[in-house]
Every structure is written in C-alpha cells, then in structure tokens.
C-alpha cells in the first residue's frame, strides 16, 4: 500500500489514516467524506474535501491535477520528538 501511495499522482480515499499517509508521501488527496479529523491537511491545501457527490469529486480531481501543490515537511513536527525527549531526560537525570 505504501509503495502505491509513494508512486501515486493523487490519492482518493475515505480513510483518515490514508489522508496522513498521502501527506507523508507528498501526494495530494481527495477525501470522499463530508468532514475530516485532519483539518490542517485541508487548510494547508494538501487534501481536498469533496464528499460523495460525483460532480464535486470530478471537479476536485480536475483541480488537483491542474494544481502544483508544494509539500513542506514539518506539519506534524520534525521527526526528532523521541530524541529530544531522551535528551531532556538525560539532562535532568544525568
């Protein structure tokens, strides 16, 4: 599944987990739901909420394919949380 996501031009999903995987894969996504728990993906333009209407899905698809979405890492941190926590524990408990 991850290999497919990494090589996709767009991901169309109703899965909350796949929405996040799409972001990490730097692939735009269409969300076939009326709401998403990952509102920051929509706000930043990495995902588009289209619901289940065929016309809205088609329009969203066309818009994403015509857009040039630039993905930036860091929306969910820099990947060093565990190291930073261990460093702090080591500093405190020495």
N, C-alpha and C positions, 0 to 999 in steps of 0.2 A: 504494500500500500504506500509506504513512504517513497519507494522508488518511482511509483506512478505520480505521486504528488510532486516530487522534485523535478520531474520532466514534463509536467503539465504546463499549458499556457494559461489555463483558468481551471478552478475547481468549483463545481456546483454541488452544494451539499445542504442537508438539513441537520447535520451533526455539529454540535458545539465543539467537540474535540477536533474535528477536521478543520473547522474555521481557524483554530490556533495553529494547527499543523501547516495550513496553507500560508499563514503569515511567516512562520519559521522557514518555510520552503521558498519564500519570496515569490509566491504565486497568488494573484488576486482571486477572490472567491465571490460567488453569488450565493446568498443564503436564502434557501427556499423555506422561509419561516416569516412570521409577522413580527417577531422580536428576537433579539439575541442577547445572551448574557455577556458578550464581548463587545460592548458598545464602542470601546476605544478603537477597535478594528474598523468599524463603520465610520466613526468620527474622523479617523486619520486617512480614510479612503482606500484601505487595503481590502475591504469587503463591502459588498453592496447587498442590502436587504431588499429582496424582491417579492417575498410572499409566495403565493402559489398561482397567481394569475398568469396564464400563458403569454398574454401581451406584455405584461410587465417584465416577465422573465426574458423574453426576446429583446426588449428594449435595454434591459440591464446587460444582457450578453453583448449586444452591439456596442454599448457604451464602454464596457470594459475592454473589448477587443480593440477599440479605436483609441483608448487612452494609453498613456505612457506612465504607468504607476511606478514611482521610485520607492523601493523599500529601504527603510533605515532600521538598523538593528537598535535595540535598546528600549523598545516599547515596554518590555517586561523585565528590564534590568540588563546588566552587562554580562551575566553568566558567572560572576565571581562571588555570589552570596555565601556559599558554603565556605570558601576560602577566607572571606572576610570575617565570618563568624568564628572560625577556628583561630584566626589571628587575634581576635579580640579576647577569646577565652584564654589563649596562651599568654597574652599581655596581662590580663587580670590575675590569672592563677600562676603565671610564670613558671 
